[in-house]
Amino acid sequence: EGDVICVFSQYGEVVNINLVRDKKTGKSKGFCFLCYEDQRSTILAVDNFNGIKIKGRTIRVDHVANYRPPKDSDDLDDITKALHAKGCGVKTPPHSSSDSLSEDDDVPVKKQKGEGCS
């Protein structure tokens, strides 16, 4: 978990990480969900990390639109519970009049998903 945060933090502050593990063995399943403080950091990480090799493994980094927290979320700390409740990442700023979308259109805020995390 610390290694993933260390690598991904070069593009921004990581506010939450969910390294998915096997319930029986506790071993990593090989992927994780990562949330940055700033949406721009997410975009940079996806653009720069997707397809690179880390420790001999090619990783896939992408956005996830509908992140669902783990089912065993009772033992999460208050900060993580708040992130799950309000969503992860910052909301996009209001559209200017030059944008093609109207003010009423909802733009989903995406979270980063980093696959191949160790």
Order of alpha helices (4+ residues) and beta strands (2+ residues): alpha-beta-beta-alpha-beta-beta-beta-alpha-beta
